[in-house]
Amino acid sequence: MLSNRRGQRVPNVTFRTRQNNQWVDVTTDDIFADKTVVVFSLPGAFTPTCSSTHLPGYNQLANVFKENGVDEIVCISVNDAFVMNEWAKDQEASNITLIPDGNGEFTEGMGMLVDKSDLGFGKRSWRYSMLVKNGVIDNMFIEPEEPGDPFKVSDAETMLRYINPQAVKPKLVSLFAKVGCPYCARAKALLKEHGLDYEEIVLGKDVTTHSLKAVTGATTVPQVFIDGQLIGGSEALAAHFGEK
């Protein structure tokens, strides 16, 4: 039975991390002392739900968490430092601190170490999240103990609702662009001026002209979407922002 450790201190552990090709010891005090930290833990780097939803959700909402008093967002997994560093690169998770709990000491201390030998994983972390204030667990969201890999309560949206139900989430912006395109550069500058992060989809690399037309109805770039709505090119984007 996995127990909620709300009100208790996090385990005292030293993590072996790799920074600039050197071994660096990071303690739980380094991570949690005098800070408000959101932690989410998961079964493994590069695994499907972890890569497609769990980590991206926290990475996307990182600025909103910080606007609501969170100093750092930490992902902990029972993986080694090399795997966690490569996963961070693959996910472009610049807003998340990925911590390797290679020996499972922190996870075991949390009471969240489970046996996934049936999958060939060995000992791994159960999926959960928690809000930690100065080393003390303010609240935990533990996935239900049921078969498979449940993902119902440890997501970024649930955590944000707990911290501030009225928190304003960022707009979702996608930009179809082409390398060397001056109109694309203008669109990027406009988005930056208005404080909007965006996902760039590069024509000829990530998508073809055929797909661009199928999605946007146009063959020219840029094409900008905001919260699922097609805005159009750079001139349409400027008009959307009330500029000429």
Secondary structure, DSSP 8 states (H G I E B T S, - for coil): -----TTSB----EEEEEETTEEEEEEHHHHHTTSEEEEEEES-TT-HHIIIIIHHHHHHTHHHHHHTT--EEEEEESS-HHHHHHHHHHHT-TTSEEEE-TT-HHHHHTT-EEE-GGGT--EEE--EEEEEETTEEEEEEE--S-SS---SSSSHHHHHHHH-TT------EEEEE-TT-HHHHHHHHHHHHTT---EEEEBTTTB-HHHHHHHHS-SSS-EEEETTEEEESHHHHHHHTT--
